[in-house]
Amino acid sequence: MASRAGVTDRSEATEVQTPGKPHAMKPLSGVLGWADDRLGLATAGKGGLRKVFPDHWSFLLGEVALYSFIVLLLTGVFLTVWFKPSMAEIDYEGSYQLLKGIQMSEAFASTLDISFDVRGGLLVRQIHHWAAILFVAAATAHMLRVFFTGAFRKPREVNWLIGVGLFALATIEGFAGYSLPDDLLSGTGLRFVDGLIRSIPLIGTWAEFFVFGGEFPGTLVIPRLYMVHILLVPAILLGLIAGHIGLVVYHKHSQYPGPGRTEQNVVGYPMFPVYAAKAGGFFFVVFGILMLMGGFMQINPVWKFGPYNPAQVTAGSQPDWYMGWVEGAIRIMPNWEWHLGSTTWSWNIFLPGVGLMGLLFTALGVWPFVERWITGDTRNHHLLDRPRNAPTRTGLGVAGMTCYAMFWLAGGNDIIATHFHVSLNVVTHVMRVAVFVAPVIAFLIAKRICLALQRSDRERVLHGSETGIIERSIDGSYSEPHAPIDIDAAYTLTQHPVIPVTQATPGLDENGVPDPSRKVSRLRATLSHWFAGHQIPKPTRAEIEAAHHHGDDVDGVDPHGPDQNGVDQNGVDQDGADRAVESAQNPRELSARH
Amino acid sequence: MSEHNGLTPRPHSGDNGAGAHDASTAMATVEHVGPIADPGLPHEGPRYTDVNTSAGNRAYVQVLGMLALVPLLAIAFVVCYFAVPKDWVFDYGPLHSNALHLSLGLTGGLAVLLIGLACIHWAKQIMNDHEMVEMRHPASSPAEDRAAVAQMWDEGAADSGLGRRKLIGGALVGAVGTILLPVVVMFADMGPHPGSGLRAATIEKTLWAEGVKLVNDVTYEPIKASELEIGSLVNAEPENLKDEHGAQFVREKAKSPIVIVRMEPERIKIPDSRKDWHVAGILAYSKICTHVGCPISLWERTTHHLLCPCHQSTFDLGDSGVVVFGPAARSLPQLPIAVDGDGFLVAKSDFTVPVGPSYFERDSRHDYKKGDN
């Protein structure tokens, strides 16, 4: 809305419409009439055709993930026309000269055929791989947006859980996909999975023999992964995505706070035509960019790696980005292994591999319920939090990201060592410490930044924005005038509900009788204080009135002491402030308060 | 700065926001707690394309122009598909690529991108751009629906007779539960069952045996002890690997690769139990990492360290393959070797412990530990 070309004055006309406002209507006829006679489309359309979606760039992240998924389905269908999920060994007879006559699996040979002999095949293969990378990346970014804005709160907890499921499945789907070509890199990845499955206590060997149909690698794992990759997981993903979007439609999209945006409404553009054109257009933009990436940016050149050979590996090999953090955890894990009797317990692989992934998805899944338990907040939330207004949550999110980033960096410990000419052993030891220490530091810093931003919001509401202009008064003192902010901005900065701190209920009431009702444990009260304490209080109405009415005469309210003679005497905003106070006393606006 | 003239209520905001507010107060969930009352939706002024006819027409032409380019690009895509030979290479600046691939990506990508840009331009510049307000409904059902469903549930439960004949419910759950058992059992043939016999014949056994020649892993030439220099490393396989075919070949190749290194015997530690496992400082170790099974290949001849490129486990080949760094927990298995009558290196037996990554049933008491003798 900031880009409105040169038109800033506000006109009298207001255009707030309600959907389904009756017009002089002509009834549905023709094809639509025919269809409605049989399908009852009009009733469905009545609810959905002009449905309102709010506009914000961060809402596009989930859309990017959705559109990447559609691109994956389209390109994936094309690839299945030629790909042969077979581990039978054949001699390569295709047109890539450097591998001619070499023995390889049919899976790898057909991947080479797609890359060299099917016109457009390499383009589609590369679009598919880029789309997979973008799908997981966009889904991750979308999940972070939802976390930091508190969009997982009631009533959206179920949709958050669906999202966590989508996130986990997307990772598995991506891994299954890049294992299919049976090149040296993907074969090495499968060998790693073999070791990972084996490491599961008690059942590892059995799981390995069941997954691979016997000893590694066998002939069954690629056909099975193919089934998982093109049927099983996509079908579940499709179902979960349908539910995910269905719930967005049912709950109506959350929105950022601002003037006129309340917990009871949603402000934005109607599905038909604006949102349909924007979102539909955005699908083509995502697809077009992925096509250009597929054309111009090489990804996974399997012909350079060659067919899988269990006796070979390349140094500096890396998985796709979203497996990097697990790879890092595997690399920096100390070599803990138990040898109990005639058994081996491989904690060095099981804990960082299976354990850490389980921990991440569990932590993500339970967070909405943990936060709800800590805050005791059972209300519906449709207005998003500004991340600064939930400092502890934001700090935890940043700590989680930092921890992930440290593991991810550790996945490239050899590359860090060779590029920066440092000892590989030192890098590994540092990362072992960093995965624990860096998140704590990040938490403290992020929380402090949030509180500082809260403080700055408070200052802006009470004293206006810094102008960057230094003025010298007649008597020689310097000061910076502050420009008051408009009421829309002031409202946005003060509208948020403050998260309450719960107190532990005493075990006994005043008569010494145990109080079974409204029990708040001491632990919960402590966590609540940790979560919601220390927040900067919002300016009260009295404080705003004082700051504006009495100018800066009130000592201690304004930390910018030197401009006591500044703002008001320059006449910048005195009468604006007066009107603001009038506005606060405006009967209409008072009536809107509870 | 001119619009920042104080906390100014919009003079016209009365009609605008009030409607939304009055409707909203009826369904309050989170109380409005701010010190400043909601000023209501800001009114959006007209866009440049609304007030300036020629700007509006320009946007119209831009949308049409973008859409008109799409058929041209689509035709170009088809022409390239048939006209550009598969083996042409485009090589200019940083771009070095197959010309057909590149032309399809460029024409197709631009065509699809232009459709999207045209739609978004149309939506942003030409379509009615006034935001609308829609009221939310609570996610929960109305109280009367809840009550109705609760009553229907009670009626249905009464109809079912479960209240008096409780066993039916339990019996049904039990029946459905047991029918899952055959479903699970159906998957028992996913792979052979790794009992101790099968393990001994598969993951605990390799092609190495007494008298099997160590051969170069590329040329399959046998290796003469006298040809190895101090500090050298040779990747080797058992000679009988070449008799294997298809899937069995790959399975064996995943277990049997070795590295042969020659070190000065007086500069390495050779425990008494392994005195006759080497030939004048020539030692053979499994190439398969004991961590997750990568083939290990990075050899540092001065320190006798062998580093796995996957997860950087480092083994000291001058000290019976013990782990000196990284996530691996067990020493690299050493292959006992000797020379035959012609001076070629041969194995004295299979590995004495299973190679490769750990598994639950693995008896790891017999692996070499640092300090063993």
Interface residues (C-beta under 8 A of the other chain):
Chain A: M1 R4 A5 G6 V7 T8 D9 R10 S11 E12 A13 T14 E15 V16 Q17 T18 P19 R50 K51 V52 D55 M87 A88 E89 S95 F116 D117 R119 G120 L122 L123 P155 T188 R191 F192 D194 G195 L196 R198 S199 I200 P201 L202 I203 G204 T205 W206 E208 F209 F210 V211 F212 G213 G214 E215 F216 P217 G218 T219 L220 Y250 H251 K252 P259 G260 R261 T262 E263 Q264 N265 V266 V267 G268 Y269 P270 P273 V274 A277 K278 G280 G281 F282 F283 F284 V285 V286 F287 G288 I289 L290 M291 L292 G294 G295 F296 Q298 Y308 N309 P310 A311 Q312 V313 T314 A315 G316 S317 E327 I330 R331 I332 M333 P334 N335 W336 E337 H339 S342 T343 T344 W345 S346 N348 I349 R379 N380 H381 H382 L383 N413 D414 L424 N425 T428 V461 S465 T467 A483 P484 I485 D486 I487 D488 A490 Y491 T494 Q495 H496 P497 V498 K538 P539 T540 R541 E543 I544 H548 D573 D575 G576 A577 D578 R579 A580 V581 E582 S583 A584 N586 R588 E589 L590 A592 R593 H594
Chain B: M1 S2 E3 H4 N5 G6 L7 T8 P9 R10 P11 H12 G14 D15 N16 G17 A18 G19 A20 H21 A23 S24 T25 A26 M27 A28 T29 V30 E31 H32 V33 G34 P35 I36 A37 D38 P39 G40 L41 P42 H43 E44 G45 P46 R47 Y48 V51 Y81 K86 D87 L95 S97 N98 L100 H101 L102 L104 G105 L106 G108 G109 L110 A111 V112 L113 L114 I115 G116 L117 A118 C119 I120 W122 A123 K124 M127 N128 D129 H130 E131 M132 V133 E134 M135 R136 P138 A139 S140 F187 M190 G191 P192 H193 P194 L198 R199 T202 I203 D217 N235 E237 H245 G246 A247 F249 V250 R251 K253 A254 P257 K287 H291 V292 G293 C294 P295 S297 L298 P309 C310 H311 Q312 S313 V323 F325 G326 P327 A328 A329 R330 G356 P357 S358 Y359 F360 E361 R362 D363 S364 R365
